[in-house]
Amino acid sequence: MEDCLAKKMEITVSEAEKRTGRNAMNIQETYTAYLIETRAVESQSEGQCAPVDSLWRRYSEFELLRNYLSVTYPHIVVPPLPEKRADFVWHKLSADNMDPDFVERRRIGLENFLLRVASHPVLCQDKIFYAFLRQEGGWKEMVNETGFQLKADSRLKALNATFRVKNPDKRFTELKHYSDELQSVISHLLRVRARVADRLYGVYKVHGNYGRVFSEWSAIEKEMGDGLQSAGHHMDVYAASIDDILEEEEHYADQLKEYLFYAEALRAVCRKHELMQYDLEMAAQDLTSKKQQCEELATGTVRTFSLKGMTSKLFGQETPEQREAKLKVLEEQIQEGEEQLKSKNLEGRDFVKSAWADIERFKEQKNHDLKEALISYAVMQISMCKKGIQVWTNAKECFSKM
Amino acid sequence: AASAPKPLPSSGPKSLREMPHPLATSSSEEMGPALTPSPDLLLPRSIADKDLSLPNGTPVDTSSPASSSSLLNRLQLDDDLDVETRDLFVTVDDPKKHVCTMETYITYRVTTKTTRAEFDLPEYSVRRRYQDFDWLRNKLEESQPTHLIPPLPEKFVVKGVVDRFSEEFVETRRKALDKFLKRITDHPVLSFNEHFNVFLTAKDLNAYKKQGMALLSKMGESVKYVTGGYKLRSRPLEFAAIGDYLDTFSLKLGTIDRIAQRIIKEQLEYLVELREYGPVYSTWGGLEVELSEPLEGVSACIGNCCTALEELSEDMTEDFLPVLREYILYAESMKNVLKKRDQVQAEYEAKLEAVAMKKEDRPKVPTDVEKCQDRVECFNADLKADMERWQNNKRQDFRQLLMGMADKNIQYYEKVCVT
């Protein structure tokens, strides 16, 4: 990661704040603003603390940034944003966007997003991105001025291309299948995990009832009383411990969610390729038909059925001057077409090359990140078990003293 | 403060050696004294020389004097008995299914090892079915109404809900029956009961059962020891306290039973989700190249967790819940004994009043009254003694039980850790 921004600058999303304001339609709304702090890294080595620059951004601005990046760098797997709305929740967590836990997790997600972009060898150099971090006012206008919205491909066009493309690069087709399946499996995983968390919560909490009963029971006992009472206390501890455990697990879920959304980014790159490839095929097809027309006109033979041919047969043929004129136009178009085809071919190949390079980079990142996530999940589970052992050992001791 | 047994001039309790073997007397004799002196100490009694007996002819166990100091001595000796001088060991095992034309049932092997003189042989091995245990319990209740008889596992099982012949059910029952006999064995009075002896030793128990019925009908007395319709004015404080305690106790145990069941239910639902969770990782592993190994690993771990959890739930169902239920039954039967005690006391008080009203002093009545008084006092003393023992045992049992529960949970977590 040579020269990427992340190495030169410390970036954090340090705070989140509820705000009210008037939106574009002059309606009052409540939203959350996030504080982005940046600080140059180099000066720290001198033992001096560099000044921290900061500005506030809201989620919609992050979205705008990401859209801009996706359109401007279609060959890059652009990091995804954290979810807009709380999804895959288990019953204790609320699906409310204003819920402090959700806001907190989103804050972390947004920070993660910025760090990912800043560590990307290509994306980190983008000026709009830099301005997003450092320039408070006028950023939105700056983005709109780039006119990126015009460059964006329409959904319909993309869909059309997906269906009609004849010869896409096989690797992209495979990648698309992979990202579809990845998305499906991770969503499934997250859904089941949420249910598992729900059930586990229930199990732990019911144990809390033991605490109460033991306490009541101990009141009528003589020798057994103390032991029961303290054991009951441990049951309460056990029941309470689940809250922290599941809180930690949410972090794991978030890591998985990031890659769930990354699948979408992968698909976007594949779609772009299909679009370009389709474009290329259409251009080639167009060129071929024009060449054919040219030939027909020149030789006067009608090789294939065409309306022109029929009408000329029915209504008489054109004058030689008209034919000459048409031929000239066609020859010009063919010339243009051939140049266009050449450049499109080049574009296409460049795209494939650079996209595939980024995809390889992404694959490595994904393998590394997910491996770590799985390891930390296992560590979490072990720690949960150790706590369980602790509590029950304590309870056992209390029982033994009865 | 134990002193040597003193032979008493009455036909009352004799020392162990002087006691004729209950079965040594021929069957022509009436159902002999089911009197079983406490094998420990025979202490001076306040009630001396009276031939006290219950309506059905079995003498009252007068070896339990009402004085508290003797009660204490008795308890101390009980402890000694438990630890060092155990001379009777009973086990229930080896369940077998029997298929007959009329019915199918299970028998259990009851093995006895003993050095007691009441037994002809040092070892016995007989087969008994639940009916026989039930019969024994009823006999004990009749013949020792002032004592707390341990409970049996539930008699009736709802067909279709529980499989009477499933391994788990049979094993749970076996354990409960074993417990039942062991509790009787440990009891200083009950373990010397004649019916208990027969239960442990007779080859043909049914013949004995029929015999018992025939003799009773000969005697023409109702078997059940019931004092008709006397109403107790007020329960003495200490027994009221026991009554209250038992009420609260049953209540709490009931709650714990419900909680445990709820936990098991929640655990099983958790298990269902876990079972779906594991394979998803496997599916994912199929998609990946580098990550497939760790993903498969996670999937396998989750599978192991499922197994461990299943074992935990099973153990809780089989070991924990039955014991809880047994104690609830125990508490119920104890409450019944308390009620009987109340009735005895009521009868006594009523008769006392009746006497006070009469001017004449009829010879029969004082004896009657005194009989009642004795009964009451014996009842009280027995009950108290038994309660103490019961409390002790209960404490031990619960200690074990809850420790077991804790252990199981610990094991579960350890297993999960290892995977």
Interface residues (C-beta under 8 A of the other chain):
Chain A: Y178 E181 L182 V185 I186 H188 L189 V192 R193 R195 V196 D198 R199 L200 G202 V203 V206 H207 N209 Y210 V213 E216 W217 I220 K222 E223 M224 G227 A231 N367 L370 K371 L374 I375 Y377 A378 Q381 I382 C385 K386 G388 I389 W392 T393 A395 K396 F399 S400 M402
Chain B: Y245 T248 F249 K252 T255 I256 I259 R262 I263 E266 Q267 E269 Y270 V272 E273 L274 E276 Y277 V280 Y281 T283 W284 L287 E288 E290 L291 P294 L295 V298 C301 Q391 R395 F398 R399 L402 M403 A406 D407 N409 I410 Y412 Y413 E414 V416 C417
